[in-house]
Amino acid sequence: MKPKSVESRVYANRPCYPELAAILLAGCLHVVTEVGFSESAARSYNFVVSVFFAGYLVWRGRCSECAVRAWGMRRDNFWPALRSQLIFGIVAAVALIAFGVATASPVPPKSFWLTVGLYPIWGIAQQFALQSLIARNLAGLLSSPIAIAGVASALFASSHYPRIELVILTGVAGVFLTLIYRRNPNLWAVGIVHGILGSLAFYFVLKEDPGAAILGFIVGQ
């Protein structure tokens, strides 16, 4: 009989197709909820789904001592991973700001910094879906890193329909973030970069102010 640590390691590294099916179903239902009902209903749906997958993360982590590390939730490679992600992140940030300047985006309000501070939390959650639940499990079906990154990013981006701008932005960014993540698998690093780029995209491309919505929710307005 194999030692428990060996069993856990094998279990953690094996593709889990029920995970892949569950996250794809969740993405499809998100689109149905937003298109068929409202954006507000979609936000409520996202909250419920996030709680479900958070519970699954805790359960799976307790069942397999190596699962959390296999999902990129680790500290040992954080700085190398962050430096790698920032190479793309800086280029993408400059492009987003340049687009905002070219399209006469207003100067971001102070609530922009609230978004920058909080959005990486959601960025980590979204990258958990992309990297750990989709791309990692697609590796059992596809052999090419580019194919894995492309298919995973396309599936992830499609969950943002009908907001075509978000579909394009998340699809393009997802390919680069996934390819870099495969070299330095750290969920914290890729989630932080995702959060910063997402914040810039909201203010400079989508011309939206999620920080104001957050403040309104906090003060009850």
C-alpha positions as semicolon CSV with decimal commas, in nm:
position;residue;x (nm);y (nm);z (nm)
1;M;0,000;0,000;0,000
2;K;0,134;0,342;-0,095
3;P;0,208;0,593;0,182
4;K;-0,067;0,850;0,227
5;S;0,160;1,132;0,104
6;V;0,225;0,947;-0,223
7;E;-0,145;0,873;-0,270
8;S;-0,226;1,240;-0,207
9;R;0,035;1,353;-0,456
10;V;-0,098;1,123;-0,729
11;Y;-0,457;1,228;-0,653
12;A;-0,365;1,595;-0,665
13;N;-0,185;1,572;-0,999
14;R;-0,442;1,359;-1,178
15;P;-0,688;1,545;-1,409
16;C;-1,033;1,566;-1,252
17;Y;-1,293;1,581;-1,526
18;P;-1,590;1,632;-1,290
19;E;-1,418;1,960;-1,187
20;L;-1,396;2,060;-1,552
21;A;-1,761;1,970;-1,614
22;A;-1,875;2,156;-1,302
23;I;-1,695;2,483;-1,383
24;L;-1,811;2,474;-1,747
25;L;-2,170;2,417;-1,634
26;A;-2,133;2,704;-1,387
27;G;-2,010;2,931;-1,666
28;C;-2,299;2,835;-1,895
29;L;-2,554;2,898;-1,620
30;H;-2,396;3,237;-1,555
31;V;-2,457;3,336;-1,916
32;V;-2,815;3,205;-1,901
33;T;-2,878;3,398;-1,579
34;E;-2,740;3,726;-1,711
35;V;-2,907;3,703;-2,053
36;G;-3,235;3,560;-1,930
37;F;-3,274;3,763;-1,612
38;S;-3,045;4,054;-1,522
39;E;-2,692;4,156;-1,432
40;S;-2,800;4,180;-1,069
41;A;-2,926;3,821;-1,077
42;A;-2,595;3,714;-1,232
43;R;-2,404;3,876;-0,945
44;S;-2,615;3,688;-0,692
45;Y;-2,558;3,369;-0,888
46;N;-2,182;3,431;-0,889
47;F;-2,187;3,468;-0,512
48;V;-2,361;3,133;-0,466
49;V;-2,124;2,961;-0,710
50;S;-1,821;3,116;-0,538
51;V;-1,938;2,982;-0,200
52;F;-1,988;2,637;-0,353
53;F;-1,641;2,621;-0,506
54;A;-1,484;2,766;-0,190
55;G;-1,641;2,480;0,001
56;Y;-1,512;2,235;-0,258
57;L;-1,164;2,384;-0,230
58;V;-1,163;2,332;0,147
59;W;-1,296;1,976;0,116
60;R;-1,054;1,877;-0,159
61;G;-0,763;2,032;0,029
62;R;-0,845;1,825;0,335
63;C;-0,874;1,506;0,129
64;S;-0,543;1,556;-0,051
65;E;-0,253;1,725;0,120
66;C;-0,097;1,809;-0,217
67;A;-0,409;1,946;-0,389
68;V;-0,370;2,303;-0,265
69;R;-0,010;2,318;-0,385
70;A;-0,106;2,158;-0,718
71;W;-0,362;2,436;-0,760
72;G;-0,086;2,697;-0,732
73;M;-0,172;2,810;-0,378
74;R;0,188;2,825;-0,263
75;R;0,447;3,076;-0,139
76;D;0,781;2,934;-0,246
77;N;0,765;3,062;-0,605
78;F;0,557;3,376;-0,551
79;W;0,819;3,637;-0,643
80;P;0,952;3,462;-0,957
81;A;0,592;3,405;-1,066
82;L;0,494;3,767;-0,999
83;R;0,794;3,898;-1,194
84;S;0,701;3,674;-1,488
85;Q;0,336;3,781;-1,481
86;L;0,430;4,149;-1,454
87;I;0,620;4,135;-1,783
88;F;0,287;4,083;-1,958
89;G;0,096;4,283;-1,699
90;I;0,292;4,604;-1,755
91;V;0,257;4,582;-2,133
92;A;-0,116;4,515;-2,101
93;A;-0,159;4,796;-1,847
94;V;0,009;5,046;-2,078
95;A;-0,216;4,932;-2,364
96;L;-0,531;4,972;-2,152
97;I;-0,433;5,319;-2,032
98;A;-0,336;5,423;-2,386
99;F;-0,677;5,308;-2,507
100;G;-0,840;5,511;-2,233
101;V;-0,643;5,824;-2,329
102;A;-0,721;5,774;-2,698
103;T;-1,093;5,739;-2,625
104;A;-1,102;6,035;-2,385
105;S;-1,169;5,835;-2,070
106;P;-1,226;6,059;-1,767
107;V;-0,959;6,075;-1,498
108;P;-1,026;5,783;-1,261
109;P;-1,194;5,895;-0,935
110;K;-1,059;5,808;-0,592
111;S;-1,279;5,498;-0,588
112;F;-1,043;5,359;-0,853
113;W;-0,792;5,279;-0,578
114;L;-1,057;5,090;-0,384
115;T;-1,115;4,876;-0,692
116;V;-0,741;4,817;-0,736
117;G;-0,716;4,713;-0,373
118;L;-1,012;4,475;-0,371
119;Y;-1,040;4,339;-0,725
120;P;-0,735;4,109;-0,695
121;I;-0,943;3,900;-0,452
122;W;-1,191;3,833;-0,733
123;G;-0,897;3,798;-0,971
124;I;-0,760;3,511;-0,763
125;A;-1,103;3,344;-0,763
126;Q;-1,133;3,379;-1,140
127;Q;-0,782;3,249;-1,197
128;F;-0,862;2,952;-0,975
129;A;-1,141;2,874;-1,220
130;L;-0,923;2,929;-1,527
131;Q;-0,594;2,775;-1,417
132;S;-0,692;2,511;-1,161
133;L;-1,031;2,392;-1,280
134;I;-1,014;2,442;-1,657
135;A;-0,657;2,457;-1,791
136;R;-0,513;2,203;-1,547
137;N;-0,780;1,948;-1,632
138;L;-0,757;2,017;-2,006
139;A;-0,394;1,903;-1,981
140;G;-0,532;1,550;-1,966
141;L;-0,701;1,599;-2,303
142;L;-0,459;1,828;-2,489
143;S;-0,080;1,806;-2,515
144;S;0,021;2,145;-2,656
145;P;0,059;2,428;-2,400
146;I;-0,066;2,676;-2,661
147;A;-0,372;2,461;-2,731
148;I;-0,443;2,428;-2,359
149;A;-0,408;2,804;-2,306
150;G;-0,619;2,885;-2,611
151;V;-0,904;2,646;-2,538
152;A;-0,908;2,724;-2,164
153;S;-0,911;3,098;-2,228
154;A;-1,185;3,069;-2,490
155;L;-1,403;2,869;-2,253
156;F;-1,336;3,110;-1,968
157;A;-1,396;3,418;-2,186
158;S;-1,725;3,283;-2,319
159;S;-1,867;3,289;-1,966
160;H;-1,854;3,671;-1,987
161;Y;-2,107;3,682;-2,273
162;P;-2,303;3,895;-2,364
163;R;-2,043;4,160;-2,272
164;I;-1,835;4,132;-2,588
165;E;-1,563;4,369;-2,461
166;L;-1,506;4,143;-2,161
167;V;-1,509;3,832;-2,379
168;I;-1,230;3,978;-2,594
169;L;-1,025;4,118;-2,305
170;T;-1,044;3,805;-2,091
171;G;-0,978;3,581;-2,390
172;V;-0,661;3,762;-2,496
173;A;-0,528;3,812;-2,143
174;G;-0,617;3,457;-2,047
175;V;-0,389;3,308;-2,312
176;F;-0,083;3,501;-2,193
177;L;-0,156;3,461;-1,822
178;T;-0,207;3,085;-1,867
179;L;0,114;3,033;-2,065
180;I;0,312;3,225;-1,802
181;Y;0,135;3,042;-1,520
182;R;0,239;2,705;-1,664
183;R;0,604;2,804;-1,614
184;N;0,553;2,949;-1,266
185;P;0,230;2,809;-1,121
186;N;0,139;3,052;-0,846
187;L;-0,227;3,143;-0,810
188;W;-0,164;3,448;-0,590
189;A;0,068;3,610;-0,846
190;V;-0,156;3,557;-1,148
191;G;-0,463;3,661;-0,948
192;I;-0,304;3,990;-0,842
193;V;-0,208;4,077;-1,199
194;H;-0,555;3,976;-1,318
195;G;-0,710;4,205;-1,056
196;I;-0,498;4,506;-1,151
197;L;-0,563;4,461;-1,523
198;G;-0,933;4,408;-1,455
199;S;-0,947;4,734;-1,261
200;L;-0,779;4,924;-1,545
201;A;-1,014;4,765;-1,798
202;F;-1,322;4,877;-1,605
203;Y;-1,213;5,241;-1,588
204;F;-1,025;5,288;-1,917
205;V;-1,208;5,054;-2,155
206;L;-1,554;4,985;-2,016
207;K;-1,584;5,335;-1,862
208;E;-1,740;5,190;-1,546
209;D;-1,676;5,266;-1,178
210;P;-1,716;4,946;-0,972
211;G;-1,547;5,120;-0,679
212;A;-1,843;5,357;-0,647
213;A;-2,080;5,059;-0,646
214;I;-1,873;4,898;-0,370
215;L;-1,881;5,218;-0,164
216;G;-2,256;5,248;-0,218
217;F;-2,303;4,892;-0,095
218;I;-2,087;4,957;0,214
219;V;-2,275;5,272;0,318
220;G;-2,611;5,125;0,221
221;Q;-2,699;5,356;-0,064
